[in-house]
Amino acid sequence: MYKRCIAAFCLLSALQTNAQTLTGFSYPESIISDGKYLYVTNIGEGANPAAADSNGYVSKLTLDGKIIAKKWTNEKLNAPKGTAIIKDILYVADLNRIVCISVNTGKKVKEIKLDRYGASFLNDLAVKNDTTVFISATDIGQIFQIDLLTEKVESIAKLSGANGVYYDRKKSRLFCCGFVSDDFTKGEIIEVTWAKNTPVVRKVGHFKGAFDGIALLDDQTLLVSNWVTPNYPAGYLEIINLQDNSSKKLNLPLMYGPADLYLLKSIKRLYIPVVMDGTIRIVSEKKILTVSRPI
C-alpha cells in the first residue's frame, strides 16, 4: 500500500509540473500564432485593463517560447487584449478600437473604432472568415460581428460580461463565455447559431464562473479558463462535454488569472497567458485530454 501511494504521488506531481512556464511579461492577456511565431498582448505596467495609458504592448516569440522582441511593434497601445490573425494582419482589441497590424512590418495598417456603439472595453476576437470577425465588448455585454472591408458592425448576441469568443467554422457556431467583474460566480457560457441569417442564442449547461478564454478541442469538447477569484492563485482550466454538459478540471497548478488561451493544433500545444502571474504556461494537447479530473 505504501509503495502504491508513493507511486501515485510521484505520478500526480509529474503531471502537475508538466507545464512549461515562460516569464518576463507585463500582465499578458492574450496569445495567438500565425503558425510561425507567437504574439502576446501585454496590458502593461499598472495592470489597469481599462486605462488609456499607452503602456500596453505586443511581444513576439518563437513557438517554443523564446522572446524575439519584448515590444515588437511601436504602435501606441493602451490595454491590448484579444487577438486574431487573417492574411498576415494581427487584429488587436484595445479598449474602444481594433488595431490592425502587419505581422511582416509591425506597423499599423488601419484602425476600426467602436466607441460609437458604447464600447470601451473590447475584449476577445474570433475569425468568421477572411473578411469578418466577432468581438466581445465586456462593459456593455455585447458580441459584435464586423465586416472588415466596409466596417459595418452588427450586434448578434448579449451576454453579461461577454469575454472569450471562439468560432467553429465547421458547424457555423460561435461560443462566448462571461466574466462579471462585480461577481465572479455569475459568468455563463452561450452558443450562437444562425437560422435564416438570424442569430439563435442558447445557454451551454448551467456553468457559472469568472470565465475568460475559450477554445474548442473537438466537435463536442470546450475548454475554458476560470479565474474564480482575482485576489489569489485559484484559477484553472475547465473541460466541458457539450453532449452531456459534464465538466472536468485540468490537473495543473492553480493560476493567478488564466486568460485568452490558444491551442496551436499543428504542434499540439496549448498556450495559457496568466495575467496576474505575468507568465505564459505551455501544455501539450495530449495532457489536456488525459490529465483531468471531474469537478
ROROMI-958627 format. One record per residue: residue number from 1; residue in three letters; chain; x, y, z of N, C-alpha, C in turn. Coordinates in steps of 0.02 Angstrom, whole numbers, plus 50000, padded with zeros to 5 digits. Example, Ala and Ser with C-alpha at 12.3 -4.5 7.8 and 13.67 -1.06 7.14 Angstrom:
2
tortor_vexgu_vexvex_n_xx_n_yy_n_zz_ca_xx_ca_yy_ca_zz_c_xx_c_yy_c_zz
1_Ala_A_50660_49716_50390_50615_49775_50390_50660_49835_50390 $
2_Ser_A_50642_49888_50354_50684_49947_50357_50645_50002_50394 $
% end
This chain:
295
tortor_vexgu_vexvex_n_xx_n_yy_n_zz_ca_xx_ca_yy_ca_zz_c_xx_c_yy_c_zz
1_Met_A_50042_49940_50000_50000_50000_50000_50043_50063_50000 $
2_Tyr_A_50096_50063_50042_50140_50120_50047_50173_50135_49980 $
3_Lys_A_50197_50081_49946_50230_50090_49882_50182_50117_49829 $
4_Arg_A_50119_50093_49832_50070_50117_49784_50055_50191_49795 $
5_Cys_A_50052_50211_49859_50039_50282_49875_50096_50326_49850 $
6_Ile_A_50157_50303_49860_50216_50341_49838_50215_50348_49762 $
7_Ala_A_50198_50292_49727_50196_50293_49654_50143_50341_49629 $
8_Ala_A_50084_50340_49662_50030_50384_49641_50049_50457_49652 $
9_Phe_A_50081_50471_49709_50103_50539_49724_50153_50564_49672 $
10_Cys_A_50201_50522_49654_50251_50540_49604_50220_50554_49536 $
11_Leu_A_50170_50512_49517_50136_50521_49453_50098_50587_49453 $
12_Leu_A_50062_50603_49507_50024_50664_49511_50071_50724_49508 $
13_Ser_A_50127_50720_49543_50175_50776_49543_50202_50788_49473 $
14_Ala_A_50217_50734_49437_50243_50740_49369_50193_50773_49324 $
15_Leu_A_50129_50754_49331_50077_50782_49288_50066_50856_49303 $
16_Gln_A_50067_50873_49368_50053_50942_49387_50108_50989_49365 $
17_Thr_A_50170_50965_49359_50225_51008_49340_50243_51001_49267 $
18_Asn_A_50199_50970_49228_50215_50957_49158_50209_51020_49114 $
19_Ala_A_50183_51074_49141_50177_51136_49103_50242_51175_49104 $
20_Gln_A_50262_51199_49045_50320_51243_49040_50297_51314_49056 $
21_Thr_A_50336_51351_49094_50317_51418_49114_50365_51469_49085 $
22_Leu_A_50338_51519_49048_50378_51573_49019_50367_51635_49061 $
23_Thr_A_50420_51672_49075_50416_51732_49117_50437_51794_49077 $
24_Gly_A_50430_51852_49109_50454_51914_49078_50400_51955_49044 $
25_Phe_A_50336_51943_49062_50281_51979_49031_50249_52028_49081 $
26_Ser_A_50212_52076_49056_50179_52125_49098_50104_52119_49092 $
27_Tyr_A_50076_52077_49133_50004_52062_49133_49981_52039_49064 $
28_Pro_A_50006_51982_49041_49988_51955_48974_49915_51933_48973 $
29_Glu_A_49880_51953_48921_49808_51939_48918_49788_51890_48864 $
30_Ser_A_49823_51892_48807_49803_51850_48751_49865_51827_48713 $
31_Ile_A_49858_51770_48680_49913_51743_48640_49885_51710_48578 $
32_Ile_A_49920_51718_48522_49898_51689_48458_49958_51674_48415 $
33_Ser_A_49949_51635_48363_50004_51617_48318_49983_51621_48246 $
34_Asp_A_50031_51639_48203_50021_51636_48131_50050_51571_48102 $
35_Gly_A_50068_51525_48147_50098_51462_48127_50174_51464_48128 $
36_Lys_A_50202_51525_48130_50275_51533_48131_50299_51564_48197 $
37_Tyr_A_50259_51610_48222_50278_51645_48284_50217_51651_48330 $
38_Leu_A_50231_51671_48391_50179_51685_48440_50177_51760_48452 $
39_Tyr_A_50117_51786_48463_50108_51857_48479_50068_51862_48544 $
40_Val_A_50096_51898_48593_50066_51903_48659_50049_51976_48674 $
41_Thr_A_49986_51990_48692_49968_52057_48712_49982_52065_48787 $
42_Asn_A_50011_52122_48804_50027_52139_48874_49989_52202_48893 $
43_Ile_A_49950_52199_48947_49912_52257_48970_49960_52311_48993 $
44_Gly_A_50016_52292_49021_50068_52339_49039_50068_52360_49112 $
45_Glu_A_50117_52400_49129_50128_52421_49198_50066_52454_49226 $
46_Gly_A_50050_52436_49288_49991_52462_49321_49933_52414_49320 $
47_Ala_A_49934_52368_49271_49884_52314_49266_49812_52339_49262 $
48_Asn_A_49802_52399_49235_49734_52425_49229_49707_52408_49160 $
49_Pro_A_49661_52361_49156_49636_52338_49091_49589_52386_49056 $
50_Ala_A_49572_52442_49090_49526_52490_49061_49558_52558_49050 $
51_Ala_A_49624_52564_49062_49656_52629_49059_49686_52645_48990 $
52_Ala_A_49672_52705_48965_49702_52729_48903_49769_52761_48920 $
53_Asp_A_49817_52720_48940_49880_52745_48967_49940_52736_48921 $
54_Ser_A_49927_52708_48861_49979_52700_48810_50039_52656_48831 $
55_Asn_A_50031_52614_48882_50088_52573_48903_50079_52498_48888 $
56_Gly_A_50029_52483_48848_50020_52414_48827_50065_52398_48768 $
57_Tyr_A_50078_52333_48757_50121_52315_48701_50110_52242_48680 $
58_Val_A_50141_52223_48625_50137_52155_48599_50207_52126_48597 $
59_Ser_A_50215_52066_48623_50279_52030_48620_50277_51978_48565 $
60_Lys_A_50334_51966_48533_50340_51915_48481_50387_51860_48506 $
61_Leu_A_50364_51797_48499_50402_51740_48524_50408_51686_48471 $
62_Thr_A_50456_51641_48481_50458_51580_48441_50404_51533_48467 $
63_Leu_A_50389_51481_48430_50338_51433_48452_50359_51396_48515 $
64_Asp_A_50424_51394_48529_50449_51363_48590_50449_51410_48650 $
65_Gly_A_50432_51473_48637_50426_51520_48692_50485_51566_48702 $
66_Lys_A_50532_51567_48657_50589_51613_48663_50568_51682_48639 $
67_Ile_A_50581_51733_48680_50562_51801_48662_50607_51829_48607 $
68_Ile_A_50577_51847_48551_50614_51878_48495_50616_51954_48505 $
69_Ala_A_50558_51982_48523_50553_52054_48536_50501_52064_48591 $
70_Lys_A_50524_52090_48648_50477_52102_48703_50424_52152_48683 $
71_Lys_A_50445_52206_48650_50398_52256_48624_50407_52258_48549 $
72_Trp_A_50366_52216_48516_50375_52202_48445_50354_52259_48399 $
73_Thr_A_50300_52294_48416_50275_52348_48374_50282_52415_48410 $
74_Asn_A_50295_52468_48374_50300_52535_48404_50233_52571_48405 $
75_Glu_A_50181_52538_48379_50115_52570_48378_50089_52579_48450 $
76_Lys_A_50059_52635_48462_50034_52651_48530_49974_52607_48547 $
77_Leu_A_49980_52570_48602_49927_52527_48627_49914_52544_48700 $
78_Asn_A_49852_52536_48721_49832_52554_48790_49830_52493_48835 $
79_Ala_A_49778_52453_48827_49770_52392_48866_49749_52336_48818 $
80_Pro_A_49795_52315_48774_49777_52266_48722_49757_52199_48752 $
81_Lys_A_49705_52170_48722_49680_52106_48748_49677_52055_48691 $
82_Gly_A_49616_52034_48671_49609_51980_48623_49638_51995_48554 $
83_Thr_A_49655_51941_48519_49687_51946_48454_49658_51898_48403 $
84_Ala_A_49669_51913_48340_49652_51869_48285_49701_51883_48229 $
85_Ile_A_49713_51834_48186_49758_51843_48129_49722_51821_48065 $
86_Ile_A_49722_51865_48015_49695_51850_47949_49744_51877_47897 $
87_Lys_A_49770_51832_47856_49814_51852_47800_49867_51903_47820 $
88_Asp_A_49908_51884_47867_49966_51924_47889_49948_51989_47924 $
89_Ile_A_49885_51995_47946_49865_52053_47985_49845_52029_48055 $
90_Leu_A_49876_52059_48106_49859_52045_48175_49807_52097_48198 $
91_Tyr_A_49749_52073_48218_49696_52116_48243_49698_52114_48319 $
92_Val_A_49701_52173_48349_49708_52179_48422_49651_52220_48451 $
93_Ala_A_49615_52191_48500_49562_52228_48535_49595_52273_48587 $
94_Asp_A_49583_52339_48581_49615_52387_48627_49564_52440_48649 $
95_Leu_A_49531_52426_48704_49481_52469_48734_49421_52481_48688 $
96_Asn_A_49421_52535_48647_49363_52551_48606_49377_52543_48531 $
97_Arg_A_49431_52507_48514_49451_52502_48444_49485_52435_48430 $
98_Ile_A_49489_52419_48365_49528_52362_48342_49587_52391_48304 $
99_Val_A_49647_52375_48326_49708_52398_48293_49732_52342_48247 $
100_Cys_A_49742_52359_48184_49761_52309_48133_49835_52319_48115 $
101_Ile_A_49876_52269_48130_49949_52275_48124_49976_52221_48077 $
102_Ser_A_50020_52241_48031_50051_52192_47987_50102_52150_48026 $
103_Val_A_50096_52084_48020_50144_52041_48055_50212_52042_48019 $
104_Asn_A_50214_52068_47958_50277_52071_47921_50318_52133_47939 $
105_Thr_A_50284_52188_47954_50320_52251_47968_50311_52275_48039 $
106_Gly_A_50259_52251_48074_50245_52276_48141_50213_52344_48142 $
107_Lys_A_50192_52368_48084_50161_52434_48080_50085_52429_48071 $
108_Lys_A_50051_52479_48099_49978_52482_48094_49956_52496_48023 $
109_Val_A_49909_52457_47997_49884_52469_47930_49815_52504_47932 $
110_Lys_A_49779_52494_47986_49717_52532_47996_49690_52520_48066 $
111_Glu_A_49635_52555_48081_49605_52552_48147_49530_52556_48139 $
112_Ile_A_49494_52514_48176_49421_52515_48173_49395_52534_48242 $
113_Lys_A_49359_52590_48246_49335_52615_48310_49263_52592_48324 $
114_Leu_A_49250_52573_48386_49183_52552_48405_49155_52593_48462 $
115_Asp_A_49185_52650_48477_49160_52691_48532_49090_52718_48518 $
116_Arg_A_49073_52725_48453_49006_52749_48436_48951_52699_48455 $
117_Tyr_A_48971_52638_48470_48923_52587_48492_48922_52581_48568 $
118_Gly_A_48958_52624_48602_48958_52624_48675_49009_52578_48706 $
119_Ala_A_49054_52550_48666_49103_52501_48691_49167_52537_48712 $
120_Ser_A_49190_52522_48773_49253_52549_48796_49298_52495_48826 $
121_Phe_A_49274_52433_48822_49313_52376_48850_49305_52317_48802 $
122_Leu_A_49329_52326_48740_49329_52270_48693_49376_52216_48719 $
123_Asn_A_49358_52154_48709_49397_52102_48742_49428_52050_48696 $
124_Asp_A_49387_52004_48670_49415_51949_48630_49391_51952_48558 $
125_Leu_A_49430_51921_48514_49414_51918_48442_49412_51846_48418 $
126_Ala_A_49370_51833_48369_49367_51768_48336_49354_51779_48261 $
127_Val_A_49385_51738_48220_49380_51746_48147_49322_51705_48121 $
128_Lys_A_49277_51737_48082_49223_51701_48048_49246_51680_47979 $
129_Asn_A_49275_51727_47942_49303_51712_47875_49356_51766_47860 $
130_Asp_A_49379_51769_47799_49434_51814_47782_49415_51888_47786 $
131_Thr_A_49351_51903_47791_49330_51973_47793_49286_51990_47853 $
132_Thr_A_49278_51942_47899_49231_51953_47954_49260_51927_48020 $
133_Val_A_49252_51967_48073_49272_51945_48139_49215_51956_48189 $
134_Phe_A_49218_51920_48244_49174_51933_48301_49216_51964_48356 $
135_Ile_A_49185_52008_48395_49221_52038_48452_49174_52046_48510 $
136_Ser_A_49199_52034_48570_49159_52043_48630_49172_52111_48662 $
137_Ala_A_49120_52141_48688_49126_52204_48725_49102_52190_48796 $
138_Thr_A_49150_52181_48841_49134_52159_48908_49093_52210_48946 $
139_Asp_A_49108_52274_48938_49074_52326_48978_49001_52332_48962 $
140_Ile_A_48981_52318_48901_48910_52325_48882_48877_52258_48868 $
141_Gly_A_48914_52203_48880_48885_52136_48873_48860_52121_48803 $
142_Gln_A_48899_52140_48752_48879_52130_48683_48932_52090_48644 $
143_Ile_A_48908_52055_48593_48953_52022_48546_48935_52050_48477 $
144_Phe_A_48985_52078_48444_48976_52110_48379_49007_52068_48324 $
145_Gln_A_48976_52074_48265_49005_52047_48203_49027_52107_48161 $
146_Ile_A_49088_52105_48136_49115_52162_48100_49140_52142_48031 $
147_Asp_A_49117_52177_47980_49141_52169_47912_49204_52212_47906 $
148_Leu_A_49261_52180_47896_49324_52216_47895_49333_52261_47834 $
149_Leu_A_49296_52248_47781_49301_52288_47720_49258_52351_47724 $
150_Thr_A_49197_52343_47746_49151_52400_47750_49149_52432_47819 $
151_Glu_A_49175_52395_47869_49174_52415_47940_49102_52418_47967 $
152_Lys_A_49058_52382_47934_48989_52375_47960_48991_52334_48024 $
153_Val_A_48956_52358_48075_48955_52325_48140_48883_52304_48156 $
154_Glu_A_48876_52241_48176_48810_52214_48192_48812_52178_48259 $
155_Ser_A_48766_52195_48304_48761_52160_48368_48724_52094_48357 $
156_Ile_A_48756_52039_48377_48724_51974_48365_48701_51938_48428 $
157_Ala_A_48727_51958_48486_48707_51924_48547_48725_51966_48608 $
158_Lys_A_48691_51952_48663_48706_51985_48726_48725_51932_48778 $
159_Leu_A_48775_51949_48818_48796_51905_48873_48829_51949_48925 $
160_Ser_A_48805_51945_48985_48833_51986_49039_48908_51972_49046 $
161_Gly_A_48948_52025_49041_49020_52018_49047_49052_51980_48990 $
162_Ala_A_49023_51985_48930_49048_51947_48872_49124_51952_48867 $
163_Asn_A_49157_51894_48864_49230_51893_48865_49258_51851_48808 $
164_Gly_A_49278_51789_48822_49308_51747_48770_49259_51727_48716 $
165_Val_A_49283_51728_48653_49242_51706_48596_49281_51656_48554 $
166_Tyr_A_49245_51608_48527_49276_51558_48483_49226_51538_48429 $
167_Tyr_A_49247_51542_48366_49202_51524_48311_49221_51457_48281 $
168_Asp_A_49172_51413_48275_49181_51347_48246_49157_51350_48173 $
169_Arg_A_49205_51356_48127_49187_51362_48056_49151_51301_48030 $
170_Lys_A_49171_51243_48053_49143_51180_48029_49068_51178_48039 $
171_Lys_A_49044_51200_48097_48973_51197_48113_48940_51265_48116 $
172_Ser_A_48976_51316_48095_48948_51385_48094_48915_51403_48160 $
173_Arg_A_48953_51399_48213_48927_51416_48279_48981_51455_48318 $
174_Leu_A_48957_51500_48360_49001_51542_48400_48990_51528_48474 $
175_Phe_A_49045_51520_48510_49041_51511_48583_49068_51574_48616 $
176_Cys_A_49037_51593_48671_49060_51650_48710_49051_51636_48784 $
177_Cys_A_49100_51657_48824_49095_51649_48896_49098_51716_48930 $
178_Gly_A_49068_51720_48990_49061_51784_49025_49104_51790_49087 $
179_Phe_A_49124_51852_49101_49164_51870_49159_49132_51932_49189 $
180_Val_A_49095_51922_49243_49059_51978_49275_49103_52003_49332 $
181_Ser_A_49131_52062_49323_49184_52085_49369_49161_52097_49441 $
182_Asp_A_49097_52112_49451_49075_52125_49520_49047_52063_49554 $
183_Asp_A_49046_52006_49519_49026_51943_49549_49055_51886_49509 $
184_Phe_A_49108_51856_49535_49144_51804_49498_49107_51738_49493 $
185_Thr_A_49045_51736_49516_49005_51675_49511_48950_51681_49460 $
186_Lys_A_48947_51737_49423_48891_51750_49378_48905_51740_49304 $
187_Gly_A_48968_51728_49286_48983_51718_49216_48952_51654_49188 $
188_Glu_A_48928_51657_49126_48897_51599_49094_48928_51587_49026 $
189_Ile_A_48907_51532_48994_48932_51514_48927_48873_51507_48880 $
190_Ile_A_48879_51537_48820_48825_51531_48771_48852_51505_48704 $
191_Glu_A_48805_51479_48665_48820_51459_48596_48773_51497_48550 $
192_Val_A_48800_51525_48497_48760_51562_48447_48762_51524_48382 $
193_Thr_A_48703_51507_48355_48697_51478_48288_48652_51524_48247 $
194_Trp_A_48642_51508_48184_48602_51551_48140_48547_51512_48105 $
195_Ala_A_48487_51539_48107_48430_51511_48071_48406_51564_48022 $
196_Lys_A_48416_51552_47957_48398_51600_47905_48429_51669_47920 $
197_Asn_A_48493_51667_47935_48533_51727_47949_48514_51764_48013 $
198_Thr_A_48472_51734_48053_48453_51764_48118_48489_51727_48174 $
199_Pro_A_48526_51763_48217_48562_51730_48272_48514_51697_48321 $
200_Val_A_48532_51637_48341_48493_51600_48391_48541_51585_48449 $
201_Val_A_48523_51608_48509_48567_51602_48567_48539_51550_48616 $
202_Arg_A_48583_51506_48640_48564_51459_48692_48619_51456_48744 $
203_Lys_A_48600_51444_48806_48648_51438_48860_48678_51368_48860 $
204_Val_A_48743_51363_48870_48776_51298_48875_48776_51276_48948 $
205_Gly_A_48736_51224_48962_48733_51197_49030_48713_51250_49081 $
206_His_A_48735_51238_49143_48721_51285_49198_48786_51305_49231 $
207_Phe_A_48837_51314_49191_48903_51329_49218_48906_51402_49240 $
208_Lys_A_48939_51413_49296_48948_51480_49323_49022_51490_49341 $
209_Gly_A_49047_51551_49330_49116_51564_49348_49139_51631_49322 $
210_Ala_A_49204_51644_49329_49235_51704_49301_49274_51681_49239 $
211_Phe_A_49237_51668_49186_49266_51638_49125_49302_51691_49083 $
212_Asp_A_49357_51670_49054_49397_51717_49014_49411_51688_48945 $
213_Gly_A_49459_51641_48939_49474_51612_48874_49430_51553_48857 $
214_Ile_A_49422_51540_48792_49380_51484_48770_49406_51457_48704 $
215_Ala_A_49403_51391_48697_49425_51358_48635_49387_51293_48627 $
216_Leu_A_49384_51268_48566_49351_51205_48551_49405_51152_48538 $
217_Leu_A_49405_51099_48579_49454_51046_48570_49434_50999_48514 $
218_Asp_A_49369_50983_48510_49341_50944_48456_49267_50961_48452 $
219_Asp_A_49229_50926_48410_49159_50944_48399_49117_50948_48463 $
220_Gln_A_49137_50909_48513_49095_50904_48573_49130_50925_48637 $
221_Thr_A_49187_50958_48631_49225_50974_48691_49251_51046_48691 $
222_Leu_A_49229_51084_48741_49252_51152_48752_49305_51155_48806 $
223_Leu_A_49350_51203_48800_49400_51216_48851_49393_51289_48871 $
224_Val_A_49383_51303_48935_49377_51372_48958_49424_51384_49017 $
225_Ser_A_49444_51447_49025_49484_51466_49083_49438_51502_49132 $
226_Asn_A_49451_51491_49197_49407_51517_49250_49451_51548_49304 $
227_Trp_A_49443_51613_49315_49484_51648_49365_49466_51627_49436 $
228_Val_A_49403_51617_49450_49375_51601_49517_49378_51661_49564 $
229_Thr_A_49436_51691_49571_49445_51750_49614_49503_51792_49587 $
230_Pro_A_49501_51858_49596_49557_51899_49573_49611_51907_49626 $
231_Asn_A_49598_51882_49686_49641_51900_49742_49697_51851_49760 $
232_Tyr_A_49693_51790_49735_49745_51742_49749_49744_51687_49696 $
233_Pro_A_49799_51649_49690_49802_51597_49638_49750_51542_49649 $
234_Ala_A_49697_51544_49609_49644_51494_49615_49615_51475_49548 $
235_Gly_A_49639_51506_49494_49611_51494_49428_49631_51426_49400 $
236_Tyr_A_49589_51402_49355_49603_51337_49324_49570_51333_49255 $
237_Leu_A_49584_51279_49219_49553_51266_49155_49500_51212_49163 $
238_Glu_A_49445_51221_49128_49388_51175_49134_49371_51146_49066 $
239_Ile_A_49364_51081_49063_49346_51046_49001_49272_51029_49005 $
240_Ile_A_49233_51051_48955_49161_51041_48955_49139_50996_48898 $
241_Asn_A_49103_50943_48915_49074_50897_48866_49007_50925_48844 $
242_Leu_A_49002_50944_48780_48941_50976_48755_48883_50927_48745 $
243_Gln_A_48897_50863_48746_48844_50813_48738_48804_50803_48802 $
244_Asp_A_48840_50799_48858_48804_50786_48921_48812_50842_48973 $
245_Asn_A_48847_50896_48952_48858_50954_48997_48896_50936_49061 $
246_Ser_A_48937_50884_49057_48981_50869_49114_49045_50909_49106 $
247_Ser_A_49083_50914_49160_49145_50953_49156_49200_50920_49196 $
248_Lys_A_49262_50936_49177_49320_50912_49213_49369_50970_49221 $
249_Lys_A_49408_50966_49274_49457_51017_49289_49526_50992_49269 $
250_Leu_A_49562_51031_49229_49629_51011_49209_49675_51011_49270 $
251_Asn_A_49710_50957_49279_49751_50948_49339_49819_50982_49332 $
252_Leu_A_49817_51049_49338_49877_51090_49335_49881_51131_49399 $
253_Pro_A_49939_51158_49416_49943_51204_49473_49895_51262_49464 $
254_Leu_A_49865_51286_49518_49819_51342_49513_49853_51403_49485 $
255_Met_A_49814_51444_49448_49841_51501_49412_49810_51566_49436 $
256_Tyr_A_49848_51619_49435_49826_51685_49458_49801_51726_49399 $
257_Gly_A_49743_51705_49371_49713_51742_49315_49726_51713_49247 $
258_Pro_A_49705_51650_49233_49713_51620_49166_49668_51656_49116 $
259_Ala_A_49696_51679_49060_49658_51722_49015_49645_51689_48947 $
260_Asp_A_49657_51726_48892_49638_51703_48824_49686_51650_48798 $
261_Leu_A_49673_51589_48817_49714_51532_48796_49710_51520_48721 $
262_Tyr_A_49761_51485_48695_49764_51472_48623_49792_51402_48611 $
263_Leu_A_49755_51362_48572_49777_51295_48555_49804_51295_48484 $
264_Leu_A_49869_51281_48477_49900_51277_48411_49901_51203_48391 $
265_Lys_A_49851_51183_48352_49841_51112_48339_49896_51082_48295 $
266_Ser_A_49930_51122_48255_49981_51095_48211_50039_51064_48250 $
267_Ile_A_50053_51091_48309_50106_51062_48351_50079_51036_48418 $
268_Lys_A_50012_51036_48424_49978_51007_48482_50002_51038_48548 $
269_Arg_A_50000_51105_48550_50018_51140_48611_49965_51190_48630 $
270_Leu_A_49953_51195_48695_49908_51245_48723_49949_51298_48758 $
271_Tyr_A_49935_51361_48741_49970_51418_48772_49920_51455_48816 $
272_Ile_A_49938_51467_48879_49893_51499_48927_49925_51562_48956 $
273_Pro_A_49902_51622_48939_49927_51681_48973_49898_51684_49044 $
274_Val_A_49940_51695_49093_49918_51700_49162_49930_51773_49184 $
275_Val_A_49877_51812_49183_49882_51885_49188_49921_51908_49249 $
276_Met_A_49897_51889_49308_49924_51917_49370_49992_51887_49387 $
277_Asp_A_50008_51829_49359_50075_51799_49368_50126_51829_49321 $
278_Gly_A_50104_51859_49267_50150_51885_49216_50185_51829_49179 $
279_Thr_A_50151_51773_49169_50182_51715_49138_50138_51687_49082 $
280_Ile_A_50169_51643_49043_50134_51602_48993_50148_51530_49011 $
281_Arg_A_50096_51489_49015_50104_51417_49026_50096_51381_48959 $
282_Ile_A_50138_51332_48947_50132_51290_48887_50118_51218_48908 $
283_Val_A_50064_51190_48882_50045_51122_48898_50034_51083_48834 $
284_Ser_A_50054_51020_48831_50042_50980_48772_49968_50963_48766 $
285_Glu_A_49942_50959_48705_49872_50942_48694_49855_50873_48723 $
286_Lys_A_49902_50827_48719_49891_50760_48746_49875_50763_48820 $
287_Lys_A_49911_50806_48857_49899_50811_48929_49831_50841_48944 $
288_Ile_A_49807_50885_48900_49741_50915_48911_49688_50860_48913 $
289_Leu_A_49694_50812_48868_49643_50760_48860_49652_50704_48910 $
290_Thr_A_49712_50696_48938_49724_50639_48983_49732_50659_49056 $
291_Val_A_49754_50719_49069_49767_50740_49138_49711_50785_49162 $
292_Ser_A_49654_50755_49176_49597_50794_49200_49559_50753_49251 $
293_Arg_A_49516_50788_49289_49476_50754_49340_49408_50787_49344 $
294_Pro_A_49356_50751_49366_49290_50782_49371_49290_50839_49421 $
295_Ile_A_49249_50890_49408_49243_50946_49455_49190_50928_49508 $
% end
